[in-house]
Amino acid sequence: MTQTPPASAGMTYRDAGVDIDAGNEVVERIKPLVKRSFRPEVMGGLGGFGALFDLSGKYKEPVLVSGTDGVGTKLKLAQQLNRHDTIGIDLVAMCVNDVLVQGAEPLFFLDYFATGKLDVDTTVAVVGGIAKGCELSGCALIGGETAEMPDMYPPGEYDLAGFCVAGVEKSKILDGAKVRSGDVLIGIASSGPHSNGYSLIRRIYDRAGRPADLELNDGVTLVDALMAPTRLYVKPILELLAGAHSGDVHAMAHITGGGLTENIIRVVPDGLGLSIDASSWPLPPVFEWLQREGNVSREEMWRTFNCGIGFVLIAPPAAVSALEGELDRLALPHWRIGEISTHDSGERVRIG
């Protein structure tokens, strides 16, 4: 138990639970990691009051697209397992994959890391993961905040938030306006549950006795499957959009909270619905385990998890084969998972 110094003693910020020296050590250790994510447009380095990014000359009619997110209670599992090196990739992915939906290129990223007492190694591991995620997305980690707040968090716990700014030519924004009945849904594989549904996942994992070393039928351990970082779709999808078939993509969707049931429909105009054929792709073993061990209904699976599909392209039938060829070239596993249909008085989303 921390003892309060006598009233006559001089008090310091460290006495109150905040270690400025530890914070400075974190900054020095993450500088080389962060610098690897920088783009030519970044002006200056870390340490200023504000981060500078030169946008001149990049776009004719620039539109900025912003996004913010966290990683939910996947943080609790990371802390329980003492695995902190990839949770930062999750944070970046949840933000950059969102802004990608509108055809935007992530430009820069800022993070917020908050904890009760700063552990330098843990903090460096987390921020190192954020820097890696940015590097893999071509997005500069241009700044952030590390907050040490005694009494706000239990020992060993921390919280994360991320903020991304992207850019897109006004004429190339994907907003779903081109989507038509008969368009095809091309589902691109996820790497696992990504960063959604972990309040339920943790309950199932606890109820099953926390079988950390359990090997799933694909040879991957359960814990590795649950902690696999969210797939980053940015670079391959931007390459696809920049190619000869860019105009063939009518809309895109990032499958996050709400699963397949609630995310694709967000980019489908009123008056249209969608039909998904659940037999058109294999349910990955980690989701089979979750459904079985948690006795989770089929409907609950679809609206909670991505069930193996992390990103979706919507395209006219005539363009699908060419797009599939590009996805093969870009090493993105994919399936035709359904189509856009005329909406009637029934449900707008049908999964059969």
Secondary structure as the mmCIF struct_conf table of DSSP 4:
data_model
#
loop_
_struct_conf.conf_type_id
_struct_conf.id
_struct_conf.beg_label_comp_id
_struct_conf.beg_label_asym_id
_struct_conf.beg_label_seq_id
_struct_conf.end_label_comp_id
_struct_conf.end_label_asym_id
_struct_conf.end_label_seq_id
HELX_LH_PP_P HELX_LH_PP_P1 THR A 2 PRO A 6
TURN_TY1_P TURN_TY1_P1 ALA A 7 SER A 8
BEND BEND1 ALA A 9 ALA A 9
HELX_LH_PP_P HELX_LH_PP_P2 GLY A 10 MET A 11
TURN_TY1_P TURN_TY1_P2 TYR A 13 GLY A 17
HELX_RH_AL_P HELX_RH_AL_P1 ILE A 20 LYS A 35
TURN_TY1_P TURN_TY1_P3 ARG A 36 SER A 37
TURN_TY1_P TURN_TY1_P4 PRO A 40 GLU A 41
STRN STRN1 VAL A 42 MET A 43
BEND BEND2 GLY A 44 GLY A 44
TURN_TY1_P TURN_TY1_P5 LEU A 46 GLY A 47
BEND BEND3 GLY A 48 GLY A 50
STRN STRN2 LEU A 52 PHE A 53
TURN_TY1_P TURN_TY1_P6 SER A 56 LYS A 58
BEND BEND4 LYS A 60 GLU A 61
STRN STRN3 PRO A 62 ASP A 69
TURN_TY1_P TURN_TY1_P7 GLY A 72 THR A 73
HELX_RH_AL_P HELX_RH_AL_P2 LYS A 74 LEU A 81
TURN_TY1_P TURN_TY1_P8 ASN A 82 ASN A 82
BEND BEND5 ASP A 85 THR A 86
HELX_RH_AL_P HELX_RH_AL_P3 ILE A 87 LEU A 100
TURN_TY1_P TURN_TY1_P9 VAL A 101 GLY A 103
HELX_LH_PP_P HELX_LH_PP_P3 ALA A 104 ALA A 104
STRN STRN4 GLU A 105 THR A 115
BEND BEND6 GLY A 116 LYS A 117
HELX_RH_AL_P HELX_RH_AL_P4 VAL A 120 SER A 137
TURN_TY1_P TURN_TY1_P10 GLY A 138 GLY A 138
STRN STRN5 ALA A 140 GLU A 148
TURN_TY1_P TURN_TY1_P11 PRO A 150 MET A 152
BEND BEND7 TYR A 153 TYR A 153
TURN_TY1_P TURN_TY1_P12 PRO A 155 GLY A 156
STRN STRN6 TYR A 158 GLU A 169
HELX_RH_3T_P HELX_RH_3T_P1 LYS A 170 LYS A 172
BEND BEND8 GLY A 176 GLY A 176
TURN_TY1_P TURN_TY1_P13 ALA A 177 LYS A 178
TURN_TY1_P TURN_TY1_P14 SER A 181 GLY A 182
HELX_LH_PP_P HELX_LH_PP_P4 ASP A 183 ASP A 183
STRN STRN7 VAL A 184 ALA A 189
BEND BEND9 SER A 191 PRO A 193
TURN_TY1_P TURN_TY1_P15 HIS A 194 SER A 195
BEND BEND10 ASN A 196 GLY A 197
HELX_RH_AL_P HELX_RH_AL_P5 TYR A 198 ARG A 207
TURN_TY1_P TURN_TY1_P16 ALA A 208 GLY A 209
TURN_TY1_P TURN_TY1_P17 ALA A 212 ASP A 213
HELX_LH_PP_P HELX_LH_PP_P5 LEU A 214 LEU A 214
STRN STRN8 GLU A 215 GLU A 215
HELX_LH_PP_P HELX_LH_PP_P6 LEU A 216 LEU A 216
TURN_TY1_P TURN_TY1_P18 ASN A 217 ASP A 218
BEND BEND11 GLY A 219 GLY A 219
STRN STRN9 THR A 221 THR A 221
HELX_RH_AL_P HELX_RH_AL_P6 LEU A 222 MET A 227
HELX_LH_PP_P HELX_LH_PP_P7 ALA A 228 LEU A 232
HELX_RH_AL_P HELX_RH_AL_P7 VAL A 234 ALA A 242
BEND BEND12 GLY A 243 GLY A 243
TURN_TY1_P TURN_TY1_P19 ALA A 244 HIS A 245
HELX_RH_3T_P HELX_RH_3T_P2 SER A 246 ASP A 248
STRN STRN10 ALA A 251 HIS A 254
TURN_TY1_P TURN_TY1_P20 GLY A 257 GLY A 258
HELX_RH_AL_P HELX_RH_AL_P8 GLY A 259 ASN A 263
HELX_RH_3T_P HELX_RH_3T_P3 ILE A 264 VAL A 267
BEND BEND13 VAL A 268 VAL A 268
HELX_LH_PP_P HELX_LH_PP_P8 PRO A 269 PRO A 269
TURN_TY1_P TURN_TY1_P21 ASP A 270 GLY A 271
STRN STRN11 LEU A 272 ILE A 276
HELX_RH_3T_P HELX_RH_3T_P4 ALA A 278 SER A 280
BEND BEND14 TRP A 281 TRP A 281
HELX_LH_PP_P HELX_LH_PP_P9 PRO A 282 PRO A 284
HELX_RH_AL_P HELX_RH_AL_P9 PRO A 285 GLY A 294
TURN_TY1_P TURN_TY1_P22 ASN A 295 ASN A 295
HELX_RH_AL_P HELX_RH_AL_P10 ARG A 298 THR A 304
TURN_TY1_P TURN_TY1_P23 CYS A 307 GLY A 308
STRN STRN12 ILE A 309 ALA A 315
HELX_RH_AL_P HELX_RH_AL_P11 PRO A 317 ARG A 329
TURN_TY1_P TURN_TY1_P24 LEU A 330 ALA A 331
STRN STRN13 HIS A 334 THR A 342
BEND BEND15 SER A 345 GLY A 346
BEND BEND16 ARG A 348 ARG A 348
STRN STRN14 VAL A 349 ILE A 351
#
